[in-house]
């Protein structure tokens, strides 16, 4: 895709996205209280499934600066001592890496000097972001989740790095799975990244990974999707657009106000959905309350 074609698509999606001048929630506006209530009716068995991968504390080709976990208690000698003592620990992590499951706040993507809805990029400071932070979703994202399994559609265990998921793939998966993405849905797209990583080992996902083709964002805009999650980065590498490394992030977050969840895992959810014969469910996303942060580690829960 040429840079000129991308710019035209960017303008199209930005201009067709309804928003008030003070809008800071973006596409979450599609997730009305009525749609949340309707999503609760998706529950059939009460079976819950985590959509997050375990946080990785070991370095690897896709995770050169892994999360750090350090025990700070109990102190030496306390484990065998009488009385009350506490086990204590501390975590530190790079939220926007290529290994751990996380949610991107709308302040994460700066493009042409702006964030979503014309908020100046200067609102992101060394001390933290002042607008469009993860605090905008402090009350959680709760709605109807829909999983579209693209490797299942293509008859392969996973898509190879560098491949793209197209709008035709998404609609074909809907038809094959007997489900349709509706306004206000949380769309989850499986490309098999986690299974490939488990079976083949980690690789440098910054250089080679599967994602959506930028043109697929038209379908998400038409369906009024409220949030998008993938088991990869949602963006393909190498990029589909000359000179722009993360076109899906730009289109989804900066043009459309669509919160993204990257590097989720669907290896338990996909077989559970196949067994149930249903690919929609209640989905509950609860980011940490980090008022100045550009994202948060996240553990979405599907309730079937």
C-alpha positions, 0 to 999 in steps of 0.5 A: 500500500502506498503512502498516498493510499494510506493517507487517503484511507486515514482521512476517510476513516477519521472523517467518518468517525462521529465524535464530539469536540470533547470526546476522549473515549473514542469507539467505546461510545458504541458500547452503550449501556443497552449493549452491555446488558444485551452482552450479558445474555451471551452467557450460557454455561458460566465457563470463564477463560483468561485471554492473557498470556502469563507475564514473561520474566525471561529475556528472549528475541521478542522480549529483550527487556522482560518484566522484572519480578523481585521478592522483597519479603520475607526477610532473611530468617523470617520464614522459620520464625514465630509470629506474623510475617509477609511475603512481598514482591515488586513488578516492573515492566515495559507495557508496550513490548512484543510479549506481554498482553496489554491494552493501548490507551488512545494517547499511545499513538502520535501521528502528525503531531496529534493524538485522537480527536485533535488532542496535541501530541505535546500533552504527552510529557516526560512526567506522563500523559495528560489526556486520553490515558488508560484512566479513560477506561477505569470503569472497564470495557464490558461487552459482547466479545466475538472471536474470529479464528483466521487459522481455523478458516484457512486450515492451518495452525497459524499464519506465518509472520508477514502475512495479513488478515484482510476484510475478506478473511474477517467476513469469511470467518464470520460465515464459517463460524456462524457469527456476525460482528455487531455495533459495540462488539469487542472484536478479537482476531486470532492469527495463531501467534501464541501457538507458533511461539509455543511450538517453534519458539520465540522470534523477533516479532518486531521484524516479522509478525502477522496483523490486519491489513490496513484496508480491513479497518474499513470493515471495523468502522462500518460495523462500529466495533468498540475495541480490537484485540489480537494475539499478535500486535494487530499490525503486520511486520514488515509494514504494509505501508511504505514509511509507516511502521504501524498503520493499523495502530494509526488508523485504529487509535488516532483516526478512529479512537479504537482501543487496541489489545495486543499480544493476547492469547486465544489458545484456550478460548478457541477450542472452548468456542468450537466445543460450544459451537458459539463464537460470541461471549461476554467479555470483561476487560479491567485495566489497571488505574494508571492515571498518566499511563499510555497503556496497562497490562491486562487480563481480559476474561471471556464468560461463555 
